[in-house]
Amino acid sequence: MKKMYKILVTNDDGYEANGLLYLVEALRELEDVVVTVVAPANEKSACGHSLTLTRPLRFISVEDDFYKLEDGTPTDCIYLSLSTMFENEKPDLVVSGINRGSNMGEDITYSGTAAGAMEGVLHDVPSIAISQVMDFSDPSGDFTLAQKTIKNLVTKIREGSFPLPPRQFLNINIPSKTQEAEIKVTYAGLRHYANDSHLHRNPRGEEFHWLGLHPLDFSPREGKSGMTDFDAIGAGYISITPIMLDLSAYKSMKTLEEWL
């Protein structure tokens, strides 16, 4: 009997998000694949690699092999799935997405989508985060190229091997408004941030704040060769970036020793 290939899927836009549903649809079209979905019950965008420690969490079945985790984060979804549903045999692959919007540069540190993949590789499961750059004048989005890309990459992984060493994952960004695109291997560009918030008052005069949106403004990193993720997307390519979890600034260790 042929062994089934097990894929665990999560996201940070919530279990009803179009991107997640299109991802599941694409993966289930592959032969001999079992797809298990565990996604947050509510949107958890920009939650980072957060784990819930102060309250209990509960799986709620939506349909066969599809669960929402009540008030859980993407990290919770992967962590709990691996310790309950996959306690005897790990999945072959974790796929997190398809995110509604890009995850490039240092935005990766905010991203719940990337965090789902981070949690996967922490538990020695090959992992992919995939995001769709959006034209927000079209709120429904076109995920056709993202579906095609993830199917091709999963097939390549199955037929060969995962291309990265332990504790590294693939971060994929799909350009908008295109049905075909070449893949470029990139590094995470230097993201420029502003501090944007908006003050409002409710009818009782109490103040509250909305965090603002930042324009997608990037630049290359000094001394780095190759193409940034942002440059690739701007040129209409698919960006695929290997991301490592080791955050040590090795080149600064000698400087720090001398400073001390």
Summary of the structure (lengths in Angstrom):
residues: 260
radius of gyration: 19.1
end to end distance: 61.8
largest distance: 67.6
contacts: 835
relative contact order: 0.14
helix: 27%
strand: 27%
